[in-house]
Amino acid sequence: MLGFTGILGVQYTDGRFSGLNLVRAHLRNDSIDFLTKNIGIFLSESQSFGPVDIELAARKDWRKLTPDLWTYNRWLDYVIPADQPELKELPVFEQLYVQLHTSKYPKSETKPFSASFGATWNLDNNYSLALSLSRNQRAAGVRELYAFGNNLATNSYEVGFAAYDRSGSLRLPNRPDVMETAKSTNLTFRKGADRSSLKSACSIKM
């Protein structure tokens, strides 16, 4: 279209992560698997208009991160004494289970969007002036969302965005859908020759 050439693609990823909060897992054997499904659509195009080269790119993602919680029956076996199995029939336990686990490990659904624009003006054989604009979004990872407790590898105590309500006196609201957004502008002047080169750049990031 309009002489642009490039690529349009779709990416699908499906993963499982189970190496989080293992320091606490021995207390109740309650290690959690985190399931991630992501669909991404991306476009990259370029075109030359005389001495000016134009590049465009964009990407849109739909990501769902779901904690694979204990099964209800497994949880009942933990909280109800073995000599009182009749308590498992009480509906109050199912309500408590849903309330406890959905607040402790809320799902995360995000739709990050990134786009960039670049233009290079080739002044002559040795000089060029380039301008690039970008806006990038990144969804928080499993550790950034659900970490809670000591990390022996880094000798630090971690509290994820989706684990605030478990953090004692902090009592901050959970933020399972938090995203990081970065904006940048770069202006670059280049001089190239057989024996010498020069590069001067100005960058603004937000």
C-alpha positions in Angstrom: 0.0 0.0 0.0 1.4 3.4 -1.1 4.6 1.7 -2.0 5.3 0.5 1.6 6.8 -3.0 2.1 7.1 -5.0 5.3 5.5 -7.7 7.3 2.3 -8.4 9.1 2.3 -11.2 11.7 0.6 -12.9 14.5 2.3 -14.5 17.6 0.8 -16.8 20.1 2.4 -18.0 23.4 1.2 -20.3 26.0 3.4 -20.9 29.1 3.4 -22.2 32.7 5.6 -20.8 35.5 5.9 -22.6 38.8 9.1 -21.2 40.4 7.6 -18.4 42.5 7.3 -18.1 46.3 8.9 -21.5 46.9 10.4 -20.3 50.1 7.0 -20.2 51.6 5.7 -23.3 49.8 7.0 -25.7 52.5 4.6 -24.2 55.0 1.5 -25.7 53.4 2.8 -27.3 50.2 0.8 -24.7 48.3 3.1 -23.8 45.4 1.1 -22.2 42.6 1.5 -22.5 38.8 0.9 -19.4 36.8 -0.6 -19.9 33.3 0.1 -17.2 30.6 -1.7 -16.9 27.3 -0.7 -14.1 24.9 -1.9 -13.2 21.4 0.1 -10.5 19.6 -0.4 -8.8 16.2 2.5 -6.8 14.8 3.1 -4.7 11.7 6.4 -3.3 10.3 6.6 -1.2 7.1 9.2 0.9 5.3 9.4 3.1 2.3 11.8 5.5 0.7 10.7 8.9 -0.6 13.7 10.2 -2.5 16.4 10.9 0.1 14.1 10.2 3.0 13.6 6.7 4.4 10.4 6.1 6.5 9.9 3.2 8.9 6.6 2.4 10.8 5.9 -0.3 13.3 3.1 -1.3 15.7 2.2 -4.2 18.0 -1.0 -5.0 19.9 -1.1 -7.8 22.5 -3.9 -9.5 24.5 -2.4 -11.2 27.6 -4.2 -13.2 30.2 -2.3 -14.5 33.3 -4.2 -16.9 35.5 -3.0 -18.4 38.8 -3.7 -22.2 38.7 -5.0 -22.4 42.3 -5.6 -25.3 44.6 -8.5 -27.4 43.7 -11.5 -27.0 46.0 -11.3 -30.6 47.3 -7.5 -30.3 48.0 -8.2 -27.1 50.0 -11.0 -28.8 52.0 -8.6 -31.6 52.9 -6.3 -29.0 54.3 -8.7 -26.9 56.4 -11.1 -29.6 57.6 -10.0 -32.2 60.2 -9.9 -35.7 59.0 -12.3 -36.8 61.8 -15.0 -34.3 60.7 -15.6 -35.0 57.0 -19.3 -34.0 57.2 -18.1 -30.4 57.4 -17.2 -30.6 53.7 -20.9 -30.4 52.8 -21.3 -26.9 54.3 -21.7 -24.3 51.5 -19.9 -21.7 53.6 -16.6 -23.3 52.8 -17.0 -22.9 49.1 -17.8 -19.2 49.5 -14.8 -18.8 51.7 -12.6 -20.6 49.2 -13.6 -18.3 46.3 -13.2 -15.2 48.4 -9.8 -16.3 49.8 -8.1 -17.4 46.6 -9.4 -14.8 44.2 -8.3 -12.0 46.5 -5.0 -13.6 47.1 -4.2 -14.5 43.5 -6.4 -12.3 41.2 -6.3 -12.8 37.4 -4.4 -10.3 35.2 -5.7 -9.3 31.8 -3.8 -6.6 29.9 -3.7 -5.2 26.3 -0.4 -3.4 25.8 0.1 -1.4 22.6 3.4 -0.2 21.2 4.1 1.9 18.1 7.2 3.6 16.6 8.0 6.0 13.7 11.4 6.7 12.2 12.6 8.9 9.4 16.1 9.3 8.0 17.1 12.1 5.7 20.2 11.3 3.7 21.6 14.7 3.1 24.4 13.5 0.7 26.8 10.6 0.5 28.3 11.2 4.0 25.7 13.0 6.1 22.3 11.9 7.4 19.7 13.2 9.9 17.4 10.8 11.7 14.3 11.2 13.8 12.6 8.5 15.8 9.5 8.5 18.0 8.2 5.6 20.0 5.6 4.6 22.6 6.1 1.2 24.2 3.9 -0.6 26.7 4.9 -3.6 28.7 2.7 -5.8 31.0 4.1 -6.8 34.4 5.6 -10.3 34.6 4.7 -13.1 37.0 7.2 -12.1 39.6 6.3 -8.4 39.4 2.6 -9.3 40.1 2.6 -12.2 42.5 5.9 -12.3 44.4 5.4 -12.2 48.1 8.1 -13.0 50.5 11.9 -13.5 50.7 13.9 -13.9 47.5 17.0 -15.8 48.6 18.8 -15.3 45.3 18.7 -11.5 45.6 18.5 -11.3 49.4 15.4 -9.1 49.2 11.8 -9.1 50.2 9.4 -8.8 47.3 5.7 -7.7 47.2 4.1 -7.8 43.8 1.4 -5.5 42.4 -1.2 -8.1 42.8 -0.2 -9.1 46.4 -0.6 -5.8 48.2 -3.5 -6.9 50.3 -1.4 -9.6 51.8 1.4 -7.2 52.9 0.3 -6.5 56.5 0.3 -2.8 57.3 0.7 -1.6 53.7 -2.9 -2.6 52.7 -2.6 -1.1 49.3 -5.1 -2.1 46.6 -4.2 -4.9 44.2 -3.1 -3.8 40.7 -3.1 -7.0 38.6 -3.6 -5.0 35.4 -0.7 -2.6 35.8 1.4 -1.8 32.8 4.6 0.2 32.1 4.5 2.9 29.4 7.6 4.5 28.0 7.8 7.3 25.4 11.0 8.4 23.7 12.2 10.9 21.0 15.6 10.6 19.4 17.2 13.0 17.0 20.6 11.9 15.5 23.0 13.5 13.1 25.6 11.3 11.5 28.7 11.9 9.3 30.4 8.9 7.7 33.5 8.7 5.6 36.2 6.2 4.6 38.5 7.2 7.4 36.4 9.2 9.9 32.9 9.3 11.3 30.8 11.5 13.6 27.6 11.0 15.5 25.7 13.5 17.5 22.4 12.5 19.2 19.7 14.1 21.4 17.3 11.8 23.3 14.2 12.5 25.3 12.6 9.7 27.3 9.4 9.8 29.4 
